[in-house]
Amino acid sequence: MSDIRFNRWLHGTGSGGVSQDSSGNIGIGSSVPRTALDVVGIVSATSFTGSLTGNVTGNVNATGLVVSGVSTVTDLRVGTAVTANSNGIQVGAGKSVRIFGSTSGFSDIIASSAAGASELLLPNTSGTLDRLNRAGNVLQVVNGNTAAYASTAGSTFIDTNLTATITPTSSSSKILILINQAGIAKFSNNTSIMLQLLRGATSILTFEEGAAFTNTTAYNVVGAASACYLDSPATTSATTYKTQFARGANLSGVSVQTYITTQNANSTITLLEIAA
C-alpha cells in the first residue's frame, strides 16, 4: 500500500489524523507530509537525541536553552526580550548584545570596530558598572614632561619645552590641566617671573607671578610653580597645551636672567578629559 491515512482522512481529504505518503514521509495533522515527519501543531516530548541541522524559523520558547556550534545567529532572544519594556537579552539583529530592562529602555554591548580583542570586565563583588560618559567621569589621561631648560632675560614670553596633546572624545568634554613647572630665577634686584598656559597659540591663563625679591647681589632662586585649570576646548581634534615664561616686573631696571626647567629637575603637565 503506497498511501496510508488514518482517522478522518480518506484519499487526501479530511481535517485531522495521521498520514504516510509513498515516500515514507509521515504527517501528523498534515495530509501531505513534506518531510520525514511533518507536524502541524505543537510537539511535546521529554527529550531529543542526535544533532539538529537546518534552520529554525518563528519563535522558540525554551528553558535551559544551550546554543553551540552555530556559525550564524540572526536573532536570539532570552527571556521576554521582545520589546524595550521587557526583561531579557537579545543577541544579533544588528546588535552584539542587547539587555532589556523590566520597565523601559535597554543597553547595548557592541563589538569594537577596531582590530584586536576587547574585554568588558564586570565587578566580581557587589557594585555598579557605570556608563563611561557620565558627567564627571575621567575618559582619558595624557601626560607630558621635560627636563630640558630654556632661559630668557626679556619680558616677552617664550616656550618652556613643557607640552602635551590630547584628542577629546566629545566636543562637550572638559580638559582638566595640572601643571608643575620647575625652574631657577637669577635675581639681582626686585623682579618677578611670569608664566602662562596656552591652548594652541591662544593664552588661556597667566598662572604664576613669582614674588619680588630684594637683593644687593645676584642669587639663584630655585622653586616650582603649580597650576590647575579646567578648560572647555569644544573640539574633537588633537589639542596641544603648553607653558611659556618671561621676566616679570623689574623695579630697578636691572636685567634679570630666568631659567625654567633645569636639567636637575623635571616639569610635568597632565591633561584629563572629563565627561560633561
N, C-alpha and C positions, 0 to 999 in steps of 0.2 A: 504494500500500500504506500503510495508516494505522498499523500496529503492527508494528515490526520487532524481532526478538530473535535474538541470536547465541549460539553455544556450546550450553550445556545447557538454555537456556530455550526453552520452547515454549508459546505461549499463556498466559504468566504463571506457568509452573511451572519448576522447576529451582533450582539453588543457586549459579549464577555465570554471568558473561558480561556483554554489553553490550545495552542495550535502548533503543528510541526509541518514545515514545508518539505518539498522533495530534496532540498539541500541539507536537511537535518537541522535547520535553524528552528529554535523553539520560541514561541511568542506567548507571553502572559499578558492578557489584555490587548493583544495585537493579533489580528487575523492574518497579517502579512509580515512576519518577522524579518527584519533587515539584517540582523547579526545572529551569532550563535545563540545568544539569549537576549531577547528584546522584551523589556518590561515596560508597560505603560502604567505608571503609578509609583507608589512608594515601596522600596525594598527594605525588609528588616532581616537582620542576621546577627548572630553572636560574634562572628569573626570572619575574616577573609585571609586566604593564603595565596602565595605567589606574587609575582610582580605585575603592577598595573602599567600599561602603556597607553599612548594616545592622549587625547585632550579631554578635559572635563569642562563643560560649559554650564552656565547658570550658577546658582548659589549652592554652596556646600556647607551644611551645618554639621560640625563635628566637635567632639570633646576629646582632648588629648591628641590633637592632630599633629603629626610629625611629617614635615616636608623635607625630603633629602634626595639627592641625586637628580634634581630637576635643573635643567640648563636655563630655562626661562620661566619666570613667573610674571604674568601680566598684571594681575591684581589679586593679592592675597589679603584677606581681612580676618582679623582675630578679634573675637568678642562681637560687639554690635557696632563696629566701626563702619557705619554706612553713611551717616551724615555728621556734620560738625557738632551736633548736640547729642552725641552718644559716646559710650565708652569703647575702648579697644585700640588696636594697632592695625594700620594698613601699610602694606609693602607693595611697591610697584605703582602702576598707573601714573607715571611721571614723577613719583616721589621715591626717595631712598627708603625712609621710614616715616610714617605719619602717625602720631599718637594723638588720639581724640580725647577731649575732656568729657566729664559727665554732664556738664551744663552747657558750655559753649566754647568754641574755639578749638585749636589744635596746634601742635608743634611739629615741625619737620626737621628730621636729621638728614641732611643732603650730603652725598659723597663729594669729596673735593674734586674740583675740575683740574687741579694741578697734578703733575706726576708725583709718584711716591705714595707711601702709605700714611694715613692719618688715623689717630686714635681719639676716641672720646672716653675719658675715664670718669666714672661716676663714683660718688663717695661710698666707701665700704662701711661707713657708720652713719648715724643719723645726720641729716644736714640737707642743704638745698643747693641744687645746681643752678646758679644764676645765669640769666641771659647775658651775653657778652657786652652788649651795647647799653646796659642800664646806666643811667646818668650817674657819674662819679666813678665808674669803673676805669681802671688803667688798661688801655688797649695795647700799648707798646711802650718800650723804653729804649732810648738811644743815648749813648754816652760818648763824649769826646774828651780828650785830654792832651796836654802838651807839656814838655819840659824845655822847649826852645825859648829863647828870650828875644825881646825887642827893646829898643831904647829910643828915647827922644828927649830933647830939651825944649821942644816947642809946645805951643798951645793948640796945635792942630791935631785932631785925633788920628791915630794910626792903629793898624791891626795888632793884636796881641798874640796871634797864632792859635788862639783858642776858638774852636768851631765845631759844630755838629749839624747834621742834616737829618730831617725826619720827613716821611711822606704820610700825612694823615689819612686814615681810612674813611673819614667822613668830613665834609666841609663844615659841619656843625661842632666838631670836636674842639676842645681847648687844648693848648700846649702849656704844660707847667714846666718852667725853666729854672733849674737850680744851678748856681754858679759859685765856685770857689776860686778866686783869682789871686795867685801868689805874686809877690814882687818885691822890689827894692827901690826906695827913693833916696837919692843922694841930695840932702838939703844943705844949703849954705846960708839960708836965711828963711824968713817966713814964706811958706808956699803951701800948696796942696796938690793932690792927684785927682784927676777926673777920669771916670770910666763910664762907658756906655754900652748898651746891648742893642744889637741890630738884627732885624729880620730882613734878610737880603741886603739891600742897600739903604733900608729905612731904619733910622734910630727910633726905638720904641721905649727906651728907658735910660736915663742917666742914673746909675745906681750906686755910685760911691763918690764922695769927695773927701779926700784924706784930710785929717786935721792939720791945722797950721803948727809949724814948729819954729821956734826962735833960737837960733844958734849963732855963735860968732865964728865957728869953724865948721868944716864940712863933716857931715855924719851920713852914714848909710843906715837907713831905717828899713828893717825887714818886717814884712807883715802879709796879711791876706785880706781881701775884700770878699764878702759873700752877698749874694742877691737871690731873691725868689720872685718870679714874675709869672702871672697867668695870662697867656696871650690867646687871641682869637684870630688865627690866620685866615679862616673861611676859605680853605682850599683843600684839594686832594692831590696837589702837585708837590714834588720834593721842595722842602723849605729849609733854608740854611740860616742858622743863628750863629752869631759871633760876637766877640767883645773887642772894644777899642779903648785906648787910653791916651791921655795928653797931660801936660803940665797944667796945673790949675793956677789960681791967683798967686802972683809973686809980688808981695807988698813992697819990697825994696828994689825991685827991678833987676835982681841978680839972677842970671841964667841958672836953671836947675836941671840936672840930668836925672831922668827917671827910667828905671829898668822894670819891666814887667815879665814875670815868669822866668826865673833864673834856672840854670841847669841843675841847681841843687834843690829845686822844689818842683812840684807838679800842680798844674792848674786843671780843673775839671769843669765840664758843663754837661748837665744831664737833662734830657728832654723826655717828658712823659705825656703821651696822648691820653686825654681824659674824655670819656664819653659825655656828651651834653645831655 
